[in-house]
Every structure is written in structure tokens, then in C-alpha cells.
């Protein structure tokens, strides 16, 4: 991924120069000083590629804007009022695509069984064409809102890159439509523990944290293997937004729908940018979410 991006930025692949230099060294009696000079130039090109990649990443992160926006939000009376509410409304946002059975019987079921009852559920379909809308209407629950996008979101052709950002448009829309004081993200085939919201709300209020999360039980649907993922603070590969609850007022932090450009999954890219901006975080080792993992596409080489 990084090499592809560097090639796009520089117009050529620095690895090709390494191959050329190797062939020259193996098959031609070349002056050692000339070869050393070529090696030095190749190293400079590699450094230029790394610098270009880091510049691109910093531009996409937009860190200064997010940091300043966070500081301004903290100065509002609405921000301070959130921590004074005993039974705040919590929005569970779910992006979905052609997955009605698991959406209803796994994800939504786990939300409706929460010990904290003041909830709303916003489901955003990525132009679904199955019976998702009809199945949601059958639940006849006014706390559930379904929005279906008028067209399918545009994703990369590469399967791995598509996996990195799948569902991110609907996730952003769901967060912005939220009426709750807090947002609890969930995927359409995974499940909250019954006390997910109650436990994270208590943690947020006790710690005056803007972003709270717990451990994840990850189940491999292909092998039936299970593992618990948790780290304090969040770490790449040990974190998912489905174990998170964060303040609605932080919804200006959006999923980067092209985070594949910098080789990052949307969840981790968003988390990393929030941490860099200085969002106040607290966590618990208690399992709050179960993720049913299916093998993902292999990264193209």
C-alpha cells in the first residue's frame, strides 16, 4: 500500500531503481564510486517517498482543525450539561448492507435488550435492495429509524481497500442524524453486551471522559476460536469502535471515506485522529461487545 502511494506521488517506483542497481552490480564491472553515488541517490528517493507519504497523511488528518474544534466545543454550556444528565438519550448507529437477518436478530436485538432504556437506533442502508426496511417495520418500535441511501456508496475496486472503508458513508450519516447525547457505534452483524450502554455511561460520568470503551470478545466464524481484545490506551489491532461510546458533540470527527489511501482501516484511522486531537479517554477491561469476525480479503502485494 505504502509503495503504491509513493509511486502515485512521485511518478515512479523506487524499488525499480534498486533492481537496476543490483543488475549493474552483478553483470557490469562498474566503478565503485559510481555505484556508491547511485545507491546514495536511491536512498534519497526513498526518503523523498516517505516524506511525501507523511505529508499526505498529515493533510488527510486535518489535525489542527480538529484540535481547535474540540477546544471550542468544551467551552459550550451544552458540553458541560451532558455530564449532569442521569438518563441521557444514547444513539446506536448501525450501517448495513444486504444483511437483514443478522441486523435484526443479532445487532438490533442486543440493543433492545440493553439495561439502559433511553435509546434510539439509527440504521443507514448503503442502498440496500433486500427486505431490510420491511423487517425493521415489523418490529414496530418508534425508537428505530431506517434511512436507505439513494445509491450505493463508491468504494475502491481492490477488495482489501474496500474492506478498509466499507460502510463509512453510512456511519458518518448515522452519527450526524443522532439526537442522543452519546453515540454508541455498532455493526450490523455484531452484538452489545446487555449492560454495554449502562457500563460505559457510568465510566464516562465517573471519569468525565468524552470517549469510553471496553474490551471486545472476538469470535472467528470460520474456526469458532475466541479471543478478548483490550488495551489501555487503544492500539491498532486491539480496538474497534463497536466497543466505544463517545459524545455526540464530537461527531465532527468523521470517518475518512478514503482512509485506504494511507493504508488504515476506517475505525483505527478515526480513533487515531481523535487521540491525536486530545479527546479525553477512559476504558474498562470488562467485555462490552461481541464481534463475529469473518476472514477479511487478503492485502494485495
N, C-alpha and C positions, 0 to 999 in steps of 0.2 A: 504494500500500500504506500509506504513512505517513498519507495523508489519510483512508483508511478507518478506520485505528486511532484517529486523533484524533476522528473522528466518533463512533465507538463509545464512547470515553471521555467526550466532552463532551455527546453527545446531539444535536449539530447540526454542520453543515458550515460552517466559517468562510469558505470560498470563496463561499457563497451571500450572505454579508454584503457581500463585495466587489462582487458583481454588483448588489446592491441599491443600494449607494452610487454605483456607476457610472451606473445608470439615473437616480438622483436628480440627479446632477450634469449629465447630458446633457439631461434633459427638464424640470427644475424650476429655477426661479430661486430657489436656496436661499441662505440666509445663509451666508457663507463660514465664519464661526465655528462654526456648527452642523455643517457638513461636516467641518471640521477635527476637531471633537470626535468625530464618527462614525468618522473614519479612525483616530484615536487608540485608540478602543475596539476596532476591528477588529485593530489591531496587538497590543493586549493579549491578545485572544482567541487570536491566532496564537502568542504567547509561551506562553500557558497550554497550548495544544495540544502544543507542543514539549516543555514541561516534563513534561506527563502521559506523553508517549511515552517520554521518557528515564527516568522513574520506572518505567514498566512494563518497560523493557529491563533496568534495574538489578535489579529484583526477579526477573526470569527468570534473569539471570546468576548470582545467588546467590554473588557473588564472595568475600565474607568466609568463608563456609563452605568453599569450595574451596581458598582460600589456607591456611586453618588445617589442613585435612585434608592438604594437600600437605606442610606443615611436619612434621606428626606422622608421616607415612609415612617421611620422610627420616631420622627418628630410630631406625627399627627396624633390627634386625640383618638381617632378610630383604632390606631395601633394599640394604644395603651388600654383601650376598653376591652380588647379581646381577652386579656388575661383575667378580667373581672367577671366573666360570664360563667355561671355554674353549669349550664346545659347548652353549650353553643351548638349551632347547626353545623354539621360536618357534611361536606360534599364528597361522595365517592365518584370519581370519574373513571369511566371504562371506555376504551377504544375497542371496536370489534370489527371483524370481517368474516362473514360466512361461517359462523361458529355458534349457532343458536343454542344447541343442546348444552354445551358446556357453559355458555354465558348464563343461561337460566338456572341450570341445575348445580353449578359449581360456584361461579363468581357471585351472581346476584343473590343466590340462596345464602351464601356466607354473610353477605351484607345485611340482609333482612333478619338474620339471626343474631345480630350484634346486641350486646348488653346495653350499649348506648343507643337510644331510640330516636334521638333528634337528628335524622339523617335525610339527605336527598341523594339520589343516584342519577347521574347524567351519563347516558350511553350514547356514544357517537359512532355511527356506522360509516365505514370507509366505502360508501356506495355499495352497500350490501344488496344482494338480489335474492337472498333466501327468505325464510319466513321469520326472521328476527323480529320485525315490527309486530307481526301478528302474535308471536309468542309473548312479547312484552305486554301487549294489550290484554292478553288473557290473565295476566297477574292482577290486573285491575287495582294497581297500587298508585295513588296520586303522587307518591314520593319519587317515582321513576319517570324520567324524561328521556325520550329517544329522539335523536336527530340523525338523519341519514344524509351524508354528503351527496350533492347532485352529480358528482363524477368521482371516479377512482383517483386517489392521490398519485402523483407521479413519483416513481421510485427508480433507483439505478437498475440497469439491466443485470448487472452482476448479482448473483444470488446472495453472496456474503454481504456485500454492501447494502443490499436491500434489507437483509435481516437486521443490520445495524440501526436502521431508521424506521422500520415498519411500524405503522400506527402513530407516528409522531404528529402528523397534522391533526388527527382526531384528539390526541392527548392535549394539545395546545387549545383547541376549541373547547373541550370539556372544562379545562381549568378556567378559561375566561368566562364561561357561562355560569360558573359556580356561584351560588348565593350564600354558601356557608362561610363561616369564619375560618374554617380549616378545610384543606383538601387532602383526601386520602386516595392516592392512585391505586388502581387495580387492573390487571389484565383480564381478558375475557375467559380464560381457562384456568384461573388460579383462585385461591380462597384465603380469606381473612380468618384468623382465629376468632372465636366468639367475643373475646374481650379486646380485640385489636384496637378499636377506637377508644374505648374506655381507658385502657392502659396507657396509650400514647397521649391522650388528653391530660391525664394526671401528670405524666412525665413533663409535658410542655409547661403546665401551670406551675409545677414544683420548681422547675429549673428556669422558668421564664425563657424558654427556648423557642426559636422560630421554626425549627426543623427538628423533628424527633423521629427515631426509627428503632426497630428491634431486630432480633435475629430472624433468619429465614430457614424453614425446613424445605430443602430442595429434593424432590423425588424425580428420579430418572424414569420416564415412562417406558423406555426400551429395556432397561435392565432391572427395574424395581429397586435400585440402590438409593439410599437416602443419606443426606449429609446436612449438617447445620452450618449455615454461613453467618458469621458475625465478626466484626472488627470495630474497634474504637480508636480512632475515627474511621469513616468509610474508606475502604480500599478497593481498588479495581479488582474485579473478580470475586469479591466477597460482599457485594452490595447490589441491591435492587430497589427501585423506587416503590415497589409494592410493599415494602416494609416501612414506608415513610408516611408521616403526616406533616404538612407544612402550612403556614399561614396563607390564606387566600390573598392577602396583601402582597405576597411575594410572587404572584402569578406573572409579573413582568419578566421573571426568569422563565424563558420558554425553551422547549426542545429545539435544538438546531436541526432542522429537517435535512441538512446536508452534513451532519457530523461525520459521515462516512469519508468525507474529503480529508479529514485529519485522522482517520482510522479508529474512531471511537464509537462504541455503542451509544445510542441516544441517552439512556439512563445515566451512564457514567459521565458523559460529557456535560449534562445538566448539573449533576451533583458536583463535579469538579469546579464548574464555574460559580456555583453557589458558595462553595467552601472558599474559593479564592476571593470572593467579594466580601467575606466575613460574616456570613449568615451564622447565627448562634445555634449550635447543635447540641443535642443530648441523646443518649441511647440507653437501651436496656438489653441485657443478654437473653431475655425471655423471647421465645418464638412467637411472632405475631402474624406470620403469613406462611402459607404453604404454596410453593411454586412447583407445578408439574412440568418438568423440563423435557422437551423433545430435542433430539440431536439437531444442531444447527448446521447450516451449509458450511462446507469447508472453505477456508480462505484461499482464493486463487493465488497461485505462485507464479 
